[in-house]
Amino acid sequence: MSSKADKMREIREEVLALESSPLYSYRTSGNYYPVIGEGSHDAKMVFIGEAPGKNEAKTGRPFCGAAGKIFDELLASIGLLRKDIYITNIVKDRPPENRDPLPEEVKVYGPYLDREIEIIKPEVLVTLGRYSTRYIMERCGLTDELCPISAVHGNLFKGATPDGRAVSILPLYHPAAAIYQRALKETLIKDFAMVKKFL
């Protein structure tokens, strides 16, 4: 039986070879890496962003740029380290100019996120931003609860993963939002305190 690490490696290799992706040629022409998740494969919590930025695509590591710095501060505010959690994105390749992910890109990469969640079997999915919130809530049977991120952030939802496991979902603003709107950092700190309930 394959170990969790083997299964994650399979995902990485498949994404690397994903020539059918609308972002594949942008990745190869820009000498970028796909960005697969990072952290504990036994984590109780999986944090899900939207897509890698330039720093992430240059290093192959999620959340290592300016938003990553804020993310690390938020983790520290509740006494968590990256090694305690798993962090990933829906879209595994950088969209040009850091634009929002397109529906077809979410469709191509979403199944890889589903597999990551299936491998880790977390108790909590923390969605960072509107794209990951929409994707996860739809996948976990909560389409009726969908509202703008400004209305759902910091609220806890109970759903079920596609493989039938009960899971808690906590939508939060994306840490990058705090770069452009300073006031959102306080909101993020307050919302992150909700994560503490699961420690």
NORPE-V328039 format. One record per residue. N is the residue number from 0. PHI is phi in whole degrees, -180 to 180 (* if undefined). OMEGA is omega in whole degrees, -180 to 180 (none if undefined). D_LAST is the distance of its C-alpha to the last C-alpha in Angstrom with 1 decimal. Layout:
BEGIN
n = <N N>
phi = <PHI PHI>
omega = <OMEGA OMEGA>
d_last = <D_LAST D_LAST>
END
This chain:
BEGIN
n = <0 1 2 3 4 5 6 7 8 9 10 11 12 13 14 15 16 17 18 19 20 21 22 23 24 25 26 27 28 29 30 31 32 33 34 35 36 37 38 39 40 41 42 43 44 45 46 47 48 49 50 51 52 53 54 55 56 57 58 59 60 61 62 63 64 65 66 67 68 69 70 71 72 73 74 75 76 77 78 79 80 81 82 83 84 85 86 87 88 89 90 91 92 93 94 95 96 97 98 99 100 101 102 103 104 105 106 107 108 109 110 111 112 113 114 115 116 117 118 119 120 121 122 123 124 125 126 127 128 129 130 131 132 133 134 135 136 137 138 139 140 141 142 143 144 145 146 147 148 149 150 151 152 153 154 155 156 157 158 159 160 161 162 163 164 165 166 167 168 169 170 171 172 173 174 175 176 177 178 179 180 181 182 183 184 185 186 187 188 189 190 191 192 193 194 195 196 197 198>
phi = <* -66 -78 -58 -62 -63 -65 -67 -63 -60 -60 -58 -65 -65 -67 -56 -95 -81 -66 -76 -69 -66 -103 -62 -69 -65 -63 -71 -70 -92 55 -96 -107 -72 -115 -94 -65 -147 126 -77 -79 -116 -64 -77 -125 -117 -100 -124 -93 -104 -160 -69 -94 -63 -60 -65 -69 -75 -106 79 -116 -74 51 -119 -95 -62 -66 -65 -63 -65 -58 -63 -63 -65 -61 -61 -64 -117 74 -110 -117 -57 -67 -86 -126 -125 -125 -152 -129 -70 -84 -95 -119 -73 -73 -55 55 58 -67 -63 -64 -88 -53 -69 -72 -61 -64 -69 -94 -51 -59 -71 -63 -56 -68 -58 -64 -64 -70 -78 56 -74 -89 -133 -113 -101 -93 -112 101 -71 -70 -70 -63 -60 -60 -68 -65 -66 -68 -103 75 -118 -55 -65 -90 -66 -144 -57 -58 -64 -96 -99 -57 79 -103 -98 -122 -109 -142 -136 -69 -56 -90 90 -91 -68 -149 -94 -124 -122 -77 -134 -63 -73 -55 -61 -60 -73 -71 -92 -128 -53 -61 -69 -64 -62 -63 -62 -61 -65 -65 -62 -60 -62 -62 -55 -59 -100 -80>
omega = <-179 175 177 -179 178 -179 178 178 177 179 -179 -178 179 -179 177 -176 -171 -178 180 179 176 -179 -174 -177 177 178 -175 -180 -180 -176 178 174 166 -178 178 -178 -177 177 -176 176 177 -175 173 -176 173 177 -173 176 -173 -179 -180 171 -176 -179 -179 -178 178 -176 -176 -179 179 173 178 178 -178 179 178 179 178 179 179 177 179 177 -179 -178 178 175 179 173 179 -178 -179 -173 171 -178 -177 175 172 -178 -173 178 -177 171 -180 178 179 178 178 176 177 -179 -179 178 176 -179 -179 -173 -178 -180 178 175 178 -179 177 -179 180 -180 -174 -178 -179 175 -174 172 178 -178 -176 179 -172 -177 179 178 180 -176 -176 -179 176 -178 -176 173 -177 -179 -179 -177 -174 177 174 -178 179 -180 -175 -176 177 177 -178 179 176 180 177 179 179 178 170 179 176 -179 174 -179 -179 177 177 171 175 180 179 180 -179 177 -175 179 -175 -176 -178 179 178 178 180 179 180 -180 180 178 177 -178 -179 -178 -176 -177 none>
d_last = <30.0 28.5 25.3 22.4 23.7 27.2 26.2 24.6 27.7 29.8 28.1 28.8 32.4 33.0 31.8 33.9 36.9 36.4 39.8 39.7 37.0 38.4 36.6 37.9 41.1 39.4 36.9 39.8 42.2 39.7 38.7 35.0 32.4 30.3 26.6 24.5 20.7 19.1 16.1 14.6 16.4 13.8 10.8 8.5 9.2 12.8 14.1 17.8 20.5 24.2 26.4 27.0 29.0 31.7 29.7 27.4 30.5 32.3 29.6 28.0 24.5 22.3 21.5 23.7 26.0 25.9 23.1 21.1 21.6 20.2 17.2 16.6 17.0 14.5 11.8 13.1 13.0 9.2 9.4 8.8 11.8 13.6 13.7 10.0 10.7 14.0 16.2 19.4 22.1 24.2 27.5 27.7 30.8 31.6 33.7 36.8 36.4 32.7 33.9 31.7 31.3 34.2 33.8 35.5 33.2 30.1 32.1 32.8 29.4 27.2 27.9 26.4 23.1 23.3 23.9 21.0 18.7 20.7 20.4 16.6 15.9 12.5 10.8 10.5 13.4 13.3 17.0 18.6 22.0 24.5 25.5 22.2 21.4 24.9 24.7 21.4 22.3 25.7 24.6 22.2 25.0 24.2 27.3 28.4 25.4 26.2 27.0 27.3 24.0 25.1 24.8 21.6 19.3 16.3 17.0 15.0 17.1 17.3 19.3 20.4 20.7 24.4 24.1 23.1 19.5 17.5 14.9 13.2 14.7 13.9 17.1 17.3 20.3 21.0 20.6 24.3 25.2 24.4 27.1 29.7 28.6 27.3 26.3 23.7 21.7 21.0 20.1 17.6 16.0 15.9 14.6 11.8 10.6 9.9 7.3 5.3 5.7 3.8 0.0>
END
